[in-house]
Amino acid sequence: MTKRTLAGWVWVVAMACVVGGHAQAAPAKPLKVCADPNYMPYSNRLGQGFENKVAQLVGHALGRPVQYVWASYRQQGGFENFLALNLDRHRCDMIMNLPYGDYEETFTKPYYGSTYVFVYKKSKHYDFSAGMNSPILSHIKIGFEAGTPPEAGLKMRGLIMSAVPFHTASSSSLSPKGPLEAVEDGKVDVLITWEPAVGYFVRKDFPNLTMTRVPNTVTFGAPERYLFFMSMGVAKGETALKRQLDEVIRTHKAQIQRIMNAYDVRILP
């Protein structure tokens, strides 16, 4: 073999090593997302919830495959315990559902805002224009999601004793669809609950029901808040990831809007 031929073979082998090295490059680090395995319309193991869809959008934008760490939002100790056992222990990189401004966790810019709603039969034509101060609330059977701002609002107005509490946000065996069935069956006349939890079901399964938003108000000199903005939460110290997520939220507003529209979550500005 001549020197020229030998040099040619050395070059071919070297290039093969380079190409092979690129082909066998380490895969992208998974983006670990803590999510509830069975809590539609938020998320489930089949990836059917709006949080699943937004998580996949984020993973695609960052070039990282999404890997779920399944844990119920509604475990013993509630959402705070979910955070403590999962995000705070770095079992995952992020969660999809954290109130904007949470003082104990690291949060991104909000990617949607929504409110509590009155849900009732279309045929009733109730007037809720005065929000929680609407006179009709003193004359009808009220259902509400326990442990939420509407419960406090009902207590302030002396309406809580005759109202019916539901516990879907604290029980992993219950669905937000259950209280809607109570409205449909006439067990309660109006349900006051979080719109993202029920909008999907109202549109899909309850054509006879409608929703009216509960406005923020000031009662007895104190503000009542029914509008909240929701962020993605990241593990403490993950400042680089937070910046990346903020950029994804900024540059993918239209895509996020389409996802939310598909689940009848009406994003507020």
N, C-alpha and C positions, 0 to 999 in steps of 0.2 A: 504494500500500500504506500503510495507516495505521500509526502508531507502535505500536499494540497488536499488529497483525498481524506487524510486523517483529520486535517483541520475542519473540513466540511462536515465530517461525522461528529466532531466535537460540538460544532455550532448547532447541528440538528438536535443532538441530545440536550444541549443547554436550553434551546427554545422549547423543547418538549417538556422540560422540567418547569419552565416559566409558565407555559400554558396550563400544564397539569396543576401547578400551584394555584393559579387563578380559579380553575374549575373546582378545586377542593377547598376554597376559602371558607373560613368559619361562617356558618349561617348567622343571620341577624339575631340578636338577643331577643327572646320573647318579651312582649309587653304583658306583664301579669296584672290581671284585673280581678279584684274581688267583687263577686256579684251573687245575687240570690238565685238559686237553681230552679225556683218554682214560684215566681211572683210576677205574673203577667199583669199589666202590660209592660212592666219594667224589664224583666229578664227571665230567661229560663235556659235549661240545658240545650235546647234545640236552637238557641239563638234567635228566638222570635220576638223578643221585646225591643222597645226603642233604645234602651241602654245598650243592648247587644249590638244594634245597628250602628249607633254612634261610636261604640268601642271599635268596631271593625273599620269604620271610616278613619278613626284616629290611627289605628295600627297601620292601615294602608298608607296614610299620609307620612308616617314616620318610618315606613319600610321595615316594620317589626310585626311578626305574627302575634296575634292575641292568644294568650293562654289564661284560661279562667281558673281562679281559686274560688270554689263554691262555698258559700257560707250564707245562712239566712239573715236578712235584715231583721227578722222578727223572732230571733232567738231569745232565750231568757236574758233579761237585762236590756232588751230593746236595741235600738240603733246605736246607742252609746257603747254598749258591750260589743256589738259587731265591729265598731271602729277600734276599740281597745284590743280585741283579740286578733284582728286582721291587719288593718292599715298601720296601726301603731307598732305592731310587732314585725312589720316589714314582710308579712307573708305575701303581699302583693305590692306592685308599684303604685297602683291608683284604684280609686273607686269612681263610679259614674254619677253619684248622687249625694252631693254635699251642699247644704245651704251656704250661699255666698256670704262671707263675713264671719264664718264659724271661728270663734276665738281660740279654739283648742287645736285645730287642724290647719294644714296648709292647703289652700284652695286656689283654683284657677279663676280666671275671669268667668262670669256666668255664661252659660251657653243656651239657657232658656229661662224664662220667667213665667210663672203662672199663679193661679189664685184658687181659693176655695169657692165652691159653687153651691147654689140651691138646685137640687134635682127633683123634678116633679112631673106629673102627667101633663101633657100638652092640653088636655081637655079641661084642666082646672083654671087656667088663665089667672094664676095668682099674681098679685102685684108686690114684687120685692124691690121696688125702686128705692126704698129707704134702707136697703140692706138689712142688717140685724135689728134695726129699729122699725121694720115694716110691721104695721098693726096686725096683719094677717097671721103673724107667728103666734099671737096669743089665742088663736081660735082653731088651729090645726095641730095634728100630731106630728112631732118633729123627731127625726132620726139624725144622729150625728156620729162622727168618728171620734171615739174616746181618746183623750190625751192630746187634743188639737186645739188651736185657737177658738174654733166655734164653741167648744165646750165651755171655755172661760167666758165667752160672750153670752152664752145662754144663762150661765150662773149669775152674771151681773144684772140680767134682766128678770131674774126670778122665773125663768122658763125651764130650768133643768129638771125639776122634780117630775114633770109629766113627759119628758123627752126620753127617747130610746137610744142607749149607747150601742155602738157596734165596735168590734175590736179586731178588724181585719189587719190593721197595721202592726198588731202585736201578737198575732197568732199565725204560725206558719201553715196551719191547716185550713185557713179561711182565705177566700178570694174577695177582692173589692166588688166582685159581681154580686155577692150575697146581699148586701144592703140595697142594691138596685132592685133585686127581686122583691124585697119588702115594700118598696115604693110601687112596683108593678102590681103586687097583690093587695095593696091598700092597707097594709099593716102600719105604714106611716104615710103621711101626706107629702112630706118633703124630707129630703136627705141633704145634710150639709156636710160636704166632704171635699177632698183635694181633687181638683179637676184632672190632672194627669193620671190619677188612679182609675178614673171611671169613664173618661171621654171615649176611650177605645171600645168599652163594652156598650155604652149608650148607643153609639153609632152602629155597632155590629149586631147587637142582640135586643135592644130595647127601643124600637122606632116610636113607641108611644110616649117616651120620656123626653124632656128637654132640660136645658141647664141655663141658669142665670148667675152671673158672677157676684160674689159677695164683695162689696167695695170696702176699702179701708175706711175707718171712721174714728171719731173721738167721742167717747162716752164718759160722763162723770169726770171730765177733765183729763182722762187718760187715753192715749192712742191705742186703737185696736188694729192689728196688722193681719191681713188676710192675703196679701200679695207677697210672694217670695221669689227670689232669683236663685237658680240652682247652678252649682259649679261641679267640676271634677275635683276630687280630693287626691292629694299625693302624699306619700310617706314623708315624714320629717327629714329634712336634709336633701331632698330630691329637687333642688332648685333648678337644675338644668332641665329636668323633665317638665317642671312647671312652666318654664319659659317656652319649651317646645309645644306644650299643650295650648298655652295661650295663643301661640302663633297659628296652630291648627284651627282653633276656635275663630280667630280673626279672619283667616283666609278661606274658611269653609262654611260660612254662615248660610249660604244658599242650600248647600247639601244637608246641613243640620235641619234647616227649616223644612225641607221636603220630608225628611224622616219623621219629624214631629207632626207634620200635617197628616201623614199616613196613620198616625195613632190618635188623631183628633186632639192633640195638645196644641192649643192656640198660643204661640209664643207672644209674650208682651215685649214692647220695646224697652 
